[in-house]
Amino acid sequence: MKKHAGAEKKRVKRSPGSASSTARDSASDPPPRKQGVKKDVFQVFAEKVRDNKGLESRWAVMEEARVEYFRGKDFVSFLKNHPECKEILEEDKDLDAEDIANVLLGKNLLVRCDRVTKTLRPGKKKLSTWPAHLEIFREDQGFSETDAFFAWTFEKRHPLWQTLLSFFWPVLTLAICLFPVYPHRCKLIVLYSCAGILLMILSLLFVRAVAFGAMWILLGKRVWFFPNILAEEATLKELFRFWPKKDEEEPPKWTSRLFYTVVAVVVVMLLRRHAPDEAARRHELKPRQRHLIAMSSLYQRRMSNIIDDVLEWSPKLALSGLMENQPPVNITDRLKLLRCRSRSRPY
């Protein structure tokens, strides 16, 4: 019995130590692995909505940075027409468009903007639907449908073709720098291709202006074919859009149309009347005019000679030209000179 009681005492004394040892063991054990951080559903929702083509958006300049923005009423209509996008929000899929936008604003995924120019320009009846310059809305950063703009604050994921294009630009720059080394046929292809593209652009702008002037005078409508061809903030898809938007402005007055009609007729008559006649021009030219024409033709010949030199230049011709400029060397005289130098050299 005494031994049993002593064993119980020893066991009781060892119990605190065993507890502390178990505590140390538990402290020394590595912590359990943390589960992967789940991505915010509103972040995923914002990325999906931004990539969706159903939400109409534009690019603008806001505080020296280009941002992509949309209108509040377009966001509401987009969620009505695409209710499947709300499924990404899981538990919050029953929220309406205003609450979703306010959550995005609270998470700094959106920022409310305002147009910089709030006054009408001369001759305009309403402000621009899509302003090119924006500023941060200084008042309440809340959602609104009426004349409110919202810009995305996160960077958009670049598609694969943009990544490949970023690697292509250095290669293109190096190819441009190595243009003088190209073969003659490749130089001609590059030259005529660039000239053809430039001529096509100028012709397109001319036809576009003529079509606008004709429809403005005859029909009283403002129709710009390829309306975004000169827009700086347009995307690649919008840049080559052929059909213009509906004219939202009031038709011009008939007095303005009549005035510009008279101006156009007068300009055409003057150009037709004073068009140069080659046969008569050679006999009726004054000495001063003949001198200017001779100087212009001389300048044209010089420019054509410069272009020909660039096109016809090649490394082989350059090396052959350098070799031709060297004086001829006689081998026997060279050997005699070396012998004389070796004899006169002291040992």
Protein Blocks (a to p, Z undefined) as FASTA:
>chain_A
ZZmmmmmmmmmmmmmmmmmmmmmmmmmpccdddddddddfklmmmmmmmmpmklccdddd
eehiacddddfklmmmmmmmmmmlmmmnommmmpcfklmmmmmmmnopaccdddfblcdc
ehiabdcfbdcbdcddfbdcdddfehpacddfbdcdddfklmmmmmmmmmmmmmmmmmmm
pcfklmmmmmmmmmmmmmmmmmmmmmmmmmmmmmmmmnopacdehkllmpfkbcfklmmp
mbdcddfbdcddfklmmmmmmmmmmmmmmmmmmpccfklmmmmpcfklmmmmmmmmmmmm
mmmmmmmmmmmgcfklmmmmmmmmpccddfklmmmmmmmmmmmpcZZ
